[in-house]
């Protein structure tokens, strides 16, 4: 892919986008971020940027990127990309603002209606779990969603469900359940892809990492840790206030 990108031919943009996504999945966020300016619309630059930002718990920056991506998709008449951007926007919002997430999720379902986007429809269900973290039957719903994901043949989404559960257990202070969730995340990310989800789960619960991380953040690890823990504390305060 690097050779294709360097050749700057017809497929160069797709190769650059693939390289940026591979870097992000591997937790090499500086490399992914450096690739964004050269991607443009065809390389889905706003989607790549938004995915980087929400992974750092930078909700405002992620929302801005996904909103820009949604608007750009509308300009190009790309209904599928528009729906995808809206689901990701709802994902970013769901950790920080469950009230707004209700509205964003409703719009996501509206934009998904009539489209053949099973993965994004299931991801929207993950968003609902995150939005409801700290309340109700999140754990039972997560198990049901795992079954649906398995049936759909989309195993990468299991990691998102476990991340939602990690957030839920961190909000509740359920140490044993959180430890079990982290264990499952370790298995699901053993290849290296999405390994940063395991780090994030530790950050949410204010747990030390068992060993030095291989993840390269765009900010210091302490800043990312503080940002994710801050989202947990904000949810706890939201629930204590009776919301």
C-alpha positions as CSV (number, residue, x, y, z in Angstrom):
1,X,0.0,0.0,0.0
2,X,2.9,2.4,0.7
3,X,4.2,1.8,-2.8
4,X,0.8,2.5,-4.3
5,X,0.5,5.7,-2.2
6,X,4.0,6.9,-3.2
7,X,3.2,6.3,-6.9
8,X,0.4,8.9,-6.6
9,X,-1.7,7.1,-9.1
10,X,-5.5,6.5,-9.3
11,X,-5.5,4.3,-6.2
12,X,-3.1,6.4,-4.2
13,X,-5.8,8.1,-2.0
14,X,-7.4,4.7,-1.1
15,X,-3.9,3.4,-0.2
16,X,-3.2,6.5,2.0
17,X,-6.6,6.0,3.7
18,X,-5.9,2.4,4.3
19,X,-2.4,3.2,5.8
20,X,-3.9,5.8,8.1
21,X,-6.6,3.3,9.3
22,X,-4.0,0.6,9.8
23,X,-1.9,3.0,11.9
24,X,-4.9,4.0,14.0
25,X,-6.0,0.4,14.6
26,X,-2.4,-0.4,15.7
27,X,-2.5,2.5,18.1
28,X,0.0,4.6,16.2
29,X,-2.1,7.8,16.4
30,X,0.6,10.3,15.4
31,X,1.2,8.5,12.1
32,X,-2.6,8.4,11.5
33,X,-3.0,12.0,12.3
34,X,-0.1,13.0,10.0
35,X,-1.8,11.3,7.1
36,X,-5.1,13.2,7.4
37,X,-4.1,16.4,5.4
38,X,-3.4,14.3,2.3
39,X,-6.6,12.3,2.3
40,X,-9.3,14.7,1.3
41,X,-12.9,13.7,0.6
42,X,-12.0,10.5,-1.3
43,X,-9.8,9.4,1.6
44,X,-12.6,10.2,4.1
45,X,-10.3,12.6,6.0
46,X,-13.0,13.8,8.5
47,X,-13.9,10.2,9.4
48,X,-10.3,9.3,10.1
49,X,-9.8,12.5,12.1
50,X,-13.0,11.9,14.2
51,X,-12.0,8.4,15.0
52,X,-8.6,9.6,16.3
53,X,-10.2,12.3,18.4
54,X,-12.9,10.2,20.1
55,X,-10.3,7.6,20.9
56,X,-8.5,10.3,23.0
57,X,-11.8,11.2,24.7
58,X,-11.8,14.6,22.9
59,X,-15.5,14.7,22.3
60,X,-15.7,18.3,21.0
61,X,-13.0,17.7,18.4
62,X,-14.5,14.4,17.4
63,X,-18.0,15.8,17.0
64,X,-16.7,18.7,14.9
65,X,-14.9,16.3,12.6
66,X,-17.9,14.0,12.2
67,X,-20.2,16.9,11.6
68,X,-17.9,18.1,8.9
69,X,-17.8,14.6,7.4
70,X,-21.6,14.4,7.4
71,X,-21.9,17.7,5.7
72,X,-19.4,16.7,3.1
73,X,-21.2,13.5,2.5
74,X,-24.4,15.4,1.9
75,X,-22.7,17.6,-0.6
76,X,-21.5,14.6,-2.5
77,X,-24.9,12.8,-2.3
78,X,-23.3,9.9,-0.4
79,X,-26.1,8.6,1.8
80,X,-24.2,5.7,3.2
81,X,-21.3,7.9,4.3
82,X,-23.6,10.5,5.8
83,X,-25.3,7.8,7.9
84,X,-21.9,6.4,8.9
85,X,-20.7,9.8,10.1
86,X,-23.9,10.3,12.1
87,X,-23.4,7.0,13.9
88,X,-19.9,7.9,14.7
89,X,-21.0,11.3,15.9
90,X,-23.5,9.7,18.2
91,X,-20.7,7.3,19.4
92,X,-18.5,10.3,20.4
93,X,-21.4,12.1,22.1
94,X,-22.7,9.0,24.0
95,X,-19.7,9.0,26.4
96,X,-20.0,12.6,27.3
97,X,-23.6,13.7,26.9
98,X,-26.3,11.0,27.2
99,X,-29.1,13.5,26.7
100,X,-27.8,14.8,23.4
101,X,-26.9,11.2,22.4
102,X,-30.6,10.4,22.4
103,X,-31.2,13.0,19.7
104,X,-28.1,12.0,17.7
105,X,-29.0,8.4,17.9
106,X,-32.5,9.1,16.6
107,X,-31.1,10.9,13.6
108,X,-28.6,8.0,13.0
109,X,-31.5,5.5,12.9
110,X,-33.4,7.9,10.5
111,X,-30.4,8.1,8.2
112,X,-29.8,4.4,8.3
113,X,-33.3,3.5,7.4
114,X,-33.4,1.9,4.0
115,X,-29.7,1.4,3.8
116,X,-27.8,-1.9,3.8
117,X,-25.4,-1.0,6.6
118,X,-25.6,-3.9,9.1
119,X,-22.3,-2.9,10.8
120,X,-23.4,0.6,11.5
121,X,-26.8,-0.5,12.6
122,X,-25.2,-2.7,15.2
123,X,-22.7,0.0,16.2
124,X,-25.7,2.2,16.8
125,X,-26.9,-0.4,19.4
126,X,-23.4,-0.1,21.0
127,X,-24.0,3.7,21.2
128,X,-27.2,3.0,23.0
129,X,-25.4,0.9,25.6
130,X,-22.8,3.7,26.2
131,X,-25.5,6.3,26.4
132,X,-27.2,4.2,29.1
133,X,-24.1,3.3,31.0
134,X,-24.6,3.3,34.7
135,X,-28.3,2.5,34.5
136,X,-30.7,-0.4,33.8
137,X,-30.0,-3.6,32.0
138,X,-26.9,-2.7,30.1
139,X,-25.1,-6.0,30.8
140,X,-28.0,-8.2,29.6
141,X,-28.4,-6.0,26.5
142,X,-24.7,-6.3,25.8
143,X,-24.9,-10.1,25.9
144,X,-27.8,-10.0,23.4
145,X,-25.8,-7.7,21.2
146,X,-22.8,-10.0,21.2
147,X,-25.1,-12.7,19.8
148,X,-26.4,-10.5,17.1
149,X,-22.8,-9.5,16.1
150,X,-21.8,-13.1,15.9
151,X,-24.8,-13.9,13.7
152,X,-23.9,-11.0,11.5
153,X,-20.3,-12.2,11.0
154,X,-18.9,-8.8,12.2
155,X,-16.5,-9.9,15.0
156,X,-14.7,-6.5,15.2
157,X,-17.8,-5.1,16.9
158,X,-17.3,-7.3,19.9
159,X,-14.5,-5.0,21.0
160,X,-16.9,-2.0,21.0
161,X,-19.4,-3.9,23.1
162,X,-16.7,-4.7,25.7
163,X,-15.6,-1.1,25.7
164,X,-19.2,0.0,26.4
165,X,-19.3,-2.5,29.3
166,X,-16.0,-1.2,30.6
167,X,-17.5,2.3,30.8
168,X,-20.6,0.9,32.5
169,X,-18.7,-1.0,35.1
170,X,-16.3,1.9,35.7
171,X,-19.3,4.2,36.3
172,X,-20.7,1.7,38.8
173,X,-17.3,1.0,40.4
174,X,-17.8,-2.8,39.7
175,X,-14.2,-3.9,40.0
176,X,-14.7,-7.6,39.4
177,X,-16.9,-7.1,36.4
178,X,-14.5,-4.6,35.0
179,X,-11.5,-7.0,35.5
180,X,-13.4,-9.6,33.6
181,X,-14.2,-7.2,30.8
182,X,-10.6,-6.1,30.5
183,X,-9.7,-9.8,30.3
184,X,-12.0,-10.3,27.4
185,X,-10.7,-7.1,25.7
186,X,-7.2,-8.5,26.0
187,X,-8.2,-11.6,24.1
188,X,-10.1,-9.7,21.5
189,X,-7.2,-7.3,20.9
190,X,-4.4,-9.9,21.1
191,X,-3.5,-9.3,17.4
192,X,-2.7,-5.7,18.1
193,X,-5.7,-4.2,16.4
194,X,-7.8,-2.0,18.8
195,X,-5.3,-2.8,21.6
196,X,-5.8,0.8,22.7
197,X,-9.3,-0.2,23.9
198,X,-7.7,-2.2,26.7
199,X,-5.7,0.9,27.7
200,X,-8.8,3.0,27.6
201,X,-10.6,0.5,29.9
202,X,-7.8,0.9,32.4
203,X,-8.0,4.7,32.1
204,X,-11.7,4.7,32.8
205,X,-11.3,2.9,36.1
206,X,-8.1,4.7,37.1
207,X,-6.2,1.4,37.0
208,X,-2.5,1.2,36.3
209,X,-1.5,-0.6,33.1
210,X,0.1,-4.0,33.9
211,X,3.0,-3.2,31.6
212,X,4.3,-0.3,29.5
213,X,1.9,0.3,26.7
214,X,2.9,0.2,23.0
215,X,0.2,2.7,22.1
216,X,1.4,6.1,20.7
217,X,-1.1,8.8,21.6
218,X,-1.1,12.3,20.1
219,X,-0.9,13.7,23.6
220,X,0.7,12.3,26.7
221,X,-0.7,9.1,28.2
222,X,-1.5,11.0,31.4
223,X,-3.6,13.5,29.5
224,X,-5.5,10.7,27.7
225,X,-6.0,8.8,31.0
226,X,-7.3,12.0,32.7
227,X,-9.7,12.7,29.8
228,X,-11.3,9.2,29.9
229,X,-11.5,9.2,33.7
230,X,-13.1,12.6,33.5
231,X,-15.9,11.1,31.3
232,X,-16.6,8.4,33.9
233,X,-16.7,11.0,36.7
234,X,-19.0,13.2,34.7
235,X,-21.4,10.3,34.1
236,X,-21.4,9.5,37.8
237,X,-22.2,13.1,38.7
238,X,-25.0,13.1,36.0
239,X,-26.5,10.0,37.6
240,X,-26.2,11.4,41.2
241,X,-28.0,14.5,40.0
242,X,-31.0,12.2,39.3
243,X,-30.8,12.3,35.5
